Amino acid sequence: MPFEKGDKNINREGRPLGARGMTTKIREALEKYGETKTGEKKMVMDALASQAVKMALNGDVQMIKLIWNYMDGMPKQGIDLDVKTNVNEEDRALLREIAEKLKEKDGGSEERSQKLLPK
């Protein structure tokens, strides 16, 4: 549903100057010092990291994956874009004709025209 002119629900002034976003608020909270159960003063961020490591060491598979992904990065997902098709000769000839016309139109761009041809 697009915005309509004069819609009273549109915030025309935007976020007020000086207002902090959620990421800033979370970062500020993580940088504060708190007291642990043992009475030790510790940054919230450090306490959170310690708890995450404890959970991973206790066998929490999700936490192990999370820590591993933050340390090494997510594994790249390969996607095979080569699609094998069963195209009859008549359709193949038509596709070749279209590819040739595109090649002429593009000034000889072989790459674009070859993408149309089935393998």
Backbone bond lengths (Angstrom), bond angles and torsions (degrees), N, CA, C in turn:
res aa  C-N    CA-C-N  psi(-1)  N-CA   C-N-CA  omega(-1)  CA-C   N-CA-C  phi
1 M - - - 1.441 - - 1.538 107.58 -
2 P 1.323 117.87 113.27 1.465 121.03 -178.84 1.523 111.97 -72.55
3 F 1.328 114.62 158.67 1.465 119.51 176.55 1.521 109.17 -70.38
4 E 1.300 115.01 142.55 1.458 119.45 177.38 1.510 109.49 -113.02
5 K 1.323 116.11 146.27 1.448 121.76 -179.04 1.529 109.06 -61.01
6 G 1.331 115.41 133.44 1.459 120.06 178.40 1.521 114.34 85.09
7 D 1.324 119.11 2.90 1.463 121.86 179.61 1.524 109.18 -64.47
8 K 1.332 116.60 122.75 1.468 120.75 -176.22 1.537 112.73 -73.05
9 N 1.332 118.23 -12.55 1.463 121.62 -179.00 1.525 113.14 -84.36
10 I 1.328 117.93 -8.27 1.458 121.23 -179.41 1.522 108.75 -79.82
11 N 1.333 115.93 130.13 1.458 121.38 178.47 1.528 107.86 -85.63
12 R 1.301 116.89 91.90 1.465 121.80 -174.04 1.529 112.88 -71.75
13 E 1.304 117.61 -23.42 1.462 119.89 -177.31 1.526 111.84 -91.01
14 G 1.307 118.81 -11.91 1.459 121.63 178.88 1.517 112.22 70.95
15 R 1.316 115.31 -169.59 1.455 120.31 179.04 1.520 108.83 -70.04
16 P 1.336 117.45 137.84 1.468 120.07 -179.04 1.523 112.23 -61.44
17 L 1.337 116.40 147.08 1.456 120.97 177.49 1.526 109.85 -58.78
18 G 1.302 115.25 137.32 1.460 119.95 178.20 1.515 114.24 86.29
19 A 1.329 118.07 -8.40 1.464 120.08 178.86 1.528 108.61 -70.36
20 R 1.322 116.85 137.04 1.459 121.43 -178.67 1.522 109.99 -94.59
21 G 1.316 115.20 140.97 1.457 121.02 178.42 1.520 111.16 -79.02
22 M 1.305 116.12 172.34 1.459 122.43 -177.76 1.531 111.56 -62.01
23 T 1.330 117.99 -41.50 1.464 120.59 -179.79 1.519 110.46 -61.11
24 T 1.313 117.19 -42.29 1.471 121.42 178.85 1.524 110.41 -62.84
25 K 1.315 116.69 -43.59 1.469 120.81 -179.27 1.528 111.11 -63.84
26 I 1.327 117.00 -41.42 1.465 120.65 179.16 1.529 109.79 -66.50
27 R 1.348 116.95 -44.04 1.466 120.39 178.79 1.528 110.27 -58.88
28 E 1.332 117.19 -43.67 1.468 120.88 179.06 1.526 111.33 -62.12
29 A 1.339 116.24 -40.86 1.470 119.73 179.58 1.529 111.13 -65.83
30 L 1.333 117.25 -37.69 1.463 121.08 -179.93 1.528 112.25 -70.20
31 E 1.332 116.79 -25.15 1.466 120.58 -178.65 1.525 113.48 -86.61
32 K 1.333 117.34 -4.18 1.476 120.63 178.46 1.524 110.02 -78.03
33 Y 1.318 114.58 159.55 1.461 120.49 176.39 1.517 109.06 -99.15
34 G 1.312 115.13 142.65 1.445 120.59 176.94 1.513 109.34 -137.75
35 E 1.310 115.43 176.07 1.456 120.13 -179.95 1.517 109.01 -107.90
36 T 1.322 115.66 132.50 1.463 120.18 178.36 1.529 109.15 -79.94
37 K 1.335 116.91 176.88 1.471 121.54 179.44 1.523 111.71 -60.89
38 T 1.335 115.15 -27.83 1.461 119.20 -179.05 1.530 112.09 -86.67
39 G 1.326 116.68 0.38 1.460 120.91 179.17 1.523 113.59 88.51
40 E 1.311 116.31 3.47 1.469 121.23 -179.45 1.531 109.59 -77.05
41 K 1.331 116.94 137.73 1.475 121.20 175.65 1.519 107.81 -82.21
42 K 1.326 116.84 128.36 1.452 121.38 -176.18 1.523 109.37 -149.97
43 M 1.339 116.43 146.09 1.464 119.02 174.52 1.524 108.46 -65.46
44 V 1.321 116.67 143.37 1.459 121.29 179.70 1.527 110.15 -58.39
45 M 1.341 116.43 -40.28 1.457 120.92 179.63 1.528 111.00 -59.85
46 D 1.330 117.59 -42.19 1.464 121.49 179.49 1.530 111.15 -66.74
47 A 1.334 115.80 -40.76 1.464 120.05 179.01 1.528 110.37 -63.97
48 L 1.326 116.21 -40.04 1.459 121.20 179.30 1.533 110.60 -65.38
49 A 1.330 116.67 -42.61 1.467 120.72 178.33 1.527 110.49 -63.67
50 S 1.339 117.16 -42.84 1.469 120.89 178.77 1.522 110.88 -60.76
51 Q 1.322 116.20 -42.53 1.466 120.69 -179.89 1.529 110.81 -64.85
52 A 1.326 116.79 -40.10 1.470 120.68 179.01 1.526 110.37 -62.81
53 V 1.324 117.00 -42.99 1.470 121.21 179.18 1.529 109.86 -65.08
54 K 1.336 117.74 -42.59 1.473 120.70 178.07 1.525 110.80 -59.07
55 M 1.343 115.95 -44.01 1.468 119.87 179.98 1.528 110.47 -61.88
56 A 1.332 116.59 -42.41 1.466 120.59 179.48 1.523 110.42 -63.69
57 L 1.333 116.94 -43.31 1.460 120.85 179.93 1.526 112.40 -66.66
58 N 1.330 116.97 -24.92 1.465 121.14 177.03 1.523 112.29 -85.21
59 G 1.347 116.34 5.30 1.467 119.62 173.47 1.508 115.62 98.45
60 D 1.325 119.46 9.24 1.461 121.51 177.78 1.534 108.72 -70.51
61 V 1.335 115.58 103.19 1.464 121.80 -173.74 1.534 111.34 -61.85
62 Q 1.316 117.64 -40.67 1.469 120.27 179.13 1.529 110.75 -60.98
63 M 1.327 116.67 -41.29 1.456 120.39 -179.21 1.524 110.46 -69.70
64 I 1.326 117.13 -36.61 1.469 120.71 176.16 1.529 109.10 -60.05
65 K 1.330 116.92 -48.12 1.468 121.40 179.52 1.523 111.04 -61.28
66 L 1.330 116.90 -43.68 1.454 121.23 -179.33 1.529 111.26 -60.41
67 I 1.327 115.98 -48.86 1.466 120.16 179.80 1.522 110.27 -62.92
68 W 1.321 116.70 -45.16 1.462 120.51 -179.04 1.522 110.43 -59.96
69 N 1.328 116.77 -44.04 1.466 120.67 -179.06 1.523 111.91 -65.67
70 Y 1.322 117.75 -34.88 1.458 119.94 178.09 1.525 111.00 -73.65
71 M 1.312 117.28 -30.41 1.461 120.09 -179.39 1.527 111.63 -77.97
72 D 1.323 117.42 -44.63 1.465 121.70 -174.71 1.519 114.06 -109.93
73 G 1.305 118.06 -12.63 1.464 120.70 -175.09 1.517 110.39 88.12
74 M 1.308 115.61 154.81 1.458 121.01 -179.92 1.523 110.12 -66.39
75 P 1.337 117.59 143.01 1.461 118.85 175.73 1.526 109.90 -66.08
76 K 1.320 115.97 142.91 1.465 120.10 -179.95 1.524 109.32 -71.38
77 Q 1.319 115.01 137.30 1.456 121.05 178.48 1.523 108.69 -96.17
78 G 1.307 117.01 118.57 1.455 120.45 178.82 1.522 110.10 -85.90
79 I 1.312 115.65 137.27 1.462 120.36 178.53 1.524 107.15 -123.07
80 D 1.322 116.48 123.61 1.453 121.22 179.18 1.521 108.60 -85.47
81 L 1.330 116.12 113.99 1.465 120.31 -178.29 1.527 112.24 -96.08
82 D 1.339 117.12 -3.86 1.457 119.50 176.96 1.519 108.74 -78.48
83 V 1.305 115.76 116.25 1.458 121.09 -177.77 1.526 108.44 -111.50
84 K 1.304 115.76 124.99 1.458 120.65 177.44 1.523 107.55 -88.38
85 T 1.323 115.97 131.76 1.457 119.62 -178.44 1.516 110.76 -125.24
86 N 1.297 115.55 157.96 1.455 121.68 173.79 1.524 107.54 -106.91
87 V 1.327 115.64 92.86 1.458 121.13 -178.22 1.519 107.63 -111.80
88 N 1.342 114.99 131.43 1.461 117.21 179.90 1.530 110.01 -72.81
89 E 1.322 116.63 166.30 1.469 122.20 -174.28 1.522 112.82 -61.94
90 E 1.325 117.10 -36.07 1.474 120.61 -179.62 1.536 109.89 -63.97
91 D 1.339 116.82 -46.46 1.468 120.78 178.76 1.528 111.21 -67.45
92 R 1.337 116.38 -36.07 1.463 120.92 178.80 1.537 110.06 -62.67
93 A 1.341 116.55 -41.32 1.465 121.24 179.16 1.532 110.27 -64.78
94 L 1.321 116.44 -40.27 1.475 120.96 178.37 1.532 110.18 -63.92
95 L 1.322 117.00 -42.75 1.468 120.68 178.41 1.530 111.39 -64.46
96 R 1.356 116.65 -37.60 1.469 119.86 177.39 1.526 110.22 -63.23
97 E 1.326 115.41 -40.88 1.469 120.73 179.72 1.532 110.65 -62.78
98 I 1.325 116.23 -44.52 1.471 120.91 178.12 1.522 110.13 -63.29
99 A 1.329 116.38 -42.41 1.470 120.73 179.79 1.522 110.55 -62.06
100 E 1.317 117.38 -41.00 1.471 120.76 178.70 1.525 111.06 -64.19
101 K 1.337 116.75 -41.60 1.470 120.12 179.00 1.524 110.53 -64.18
102 L 1.326 116.76 -40.31 1.463 119.91 176.81 1.524 110.85 -63.90
103 K 1.313 115.34 -39.06 1.461 120.65 -179.72 1.528 109.60 -62.27
104 E 1.335 116.55 -43.68 1.467 121.07 178.31 1.530 110.60 -64.48
105 K 1.322 115.77 -42.83 1.469 121.11 -178.19 1.526 111.18 -64.90
106 D 1.336 117.33 -38.66 1.462 121.99 -178.53 1.521 112.59 -83.30
107 G 1.277 117.47 1.92 1.453 119.32 -179.15 1.516 112.02 77.65
108 G 1.308 116.99 33.99 1.458 119.53 174.80 1.515 115.04 95.12
109 S 1.337 118.53 19.50 1.461 120.71 -179.71 1.520 110.14 -73.66
110 E 1.306 115.26 99.84 1.459 122.01 -177.78 1.525 111.53 -68.13
111 E 1.325 116.10 -38.25 1.464 121.87 -174.01 1.527 111.71 -59.28
112 R 1.327 117.21 -49.97 1.462 119.93 -177.54 1.521 111.26 -65.57
113 S 1.317 116.95 -40.61 1.453 118.90 -177.72 1.527 111.44 -68.67
114 Q 1.325 118.33 -33.15 1.461 121.43 -179.64 1.518 112.55 -68.97
115 K 1.343 116.87 -25.94 1.465 120.47 -179.79 1.519 111.58 -64.58
116 L 1.323 116.41 -26.36 1.463 120.12 -179.04 1.519 112.87 -75.96
117 L 1.315 115.75 -27.21 1.456 119.33 -174.29 1.527 111.62 -75.34
118 P 1.335 117.19 129.04 1.467 119.59 177.72 1.513 110.38 -70.66
119 K 1.319 115.63 153.06 1.476 120.60 -179.26 1.505 110.28 -90.52
